[in-house]
C-alpha cells in the first residue's frame, strides 16, 4: 500500500478516500471463521490492530474508519448505512 501511495503521490490526490472497515469485538456476533483470515479467529484483534496502524500511517488525506457492527444488536449494520457513512 505504501509503495503505491508514493508512486502516485496519494497525499496530493484530492478525490481519493481510504476506507477501513472494522468490527467492534466487544459486541460483535457476526463473525464466522471461514479459514481465509490471515491468522484465524484467534488473531482477528491483532490483524485489525495492524490494519489500524497501517491506516494511521497512510499519507492519504481523506480517511475513514467505519465500524460494521451494529451497536445495539451486535450484528452487521446494513449495507446502506455503511455506504452512507462511507460517502458522507
N, C-alpha and C positions, 0 to 999 in steps of 0.2 A: 504494500500500500504506500509506504513512504517513498519508494523509488518512483512510483507513478506520480505522486504528488510533486516531487522535484522535477520530473521530466516535463510535466505540463504546467508548472508554476501554479499549482492549485490554490495557493494563498491569494492569487490575483484574480481568480475566476469568480465573478460576482454572482453568477447564476448556478452555482454548484452548491448542493446541500448534502452533507453527510448525516445519515440517519442510522442510529444504533438501536436495535430492538432488544430490550432486556425483560427479564421477569422478576417478580417480587417473590423470593424464595420463602419468605415468612408466611405467605398466604396462598401461594400458587397450588392448584390442584390439577393442573392440566398436563403435567409432564408424563410422558411415557418413553422410556429408553428404547430408541429404535436401532441402537447399535452404530449409528452414524456420527454420534458426538465424538469429539476429539479424545475424550478420556472416560466416557461412560458417565452414568448418572452421578457417581460419587465425586466427579470432578467438575460438575456444572458451575458451581460457585466460583471455583478457581478460573475456569475458562471465561466466565463473564467478567471477572475482575481484570483478566488480561485484555479483553476487548475494551473495557472501560479505560484502561491505562493507555492503550494504543489510540483510542478515540481522543483522549485528552492531549496526546502528543501531536495529533494531526494539525497541519497548517491550514486546513480548510476553515474559512471564516464562519460559515453558516452551518452549525452543527446542532443536532437534536438527539437527545436520548429519550426514547419512548418506551414506557413500560407497557407490555402487552397483557398484563394480569389485571383483571377486574378487581378493584379493591374491595368490593362488597361480597363477591361470590368466590373469588379465587380462580375462576375460570378465565378463559381467554376473553379479552374485550372484543367487541365486534370489529370486523374488518373496516367498516365505515368510520367508526370512531378513531381507529388507529390512523387511517388515511387522512381524516380531517385534521388530526393533530400534526401529521407529517407535512401537510400542505399549509398549515396556518402560518 
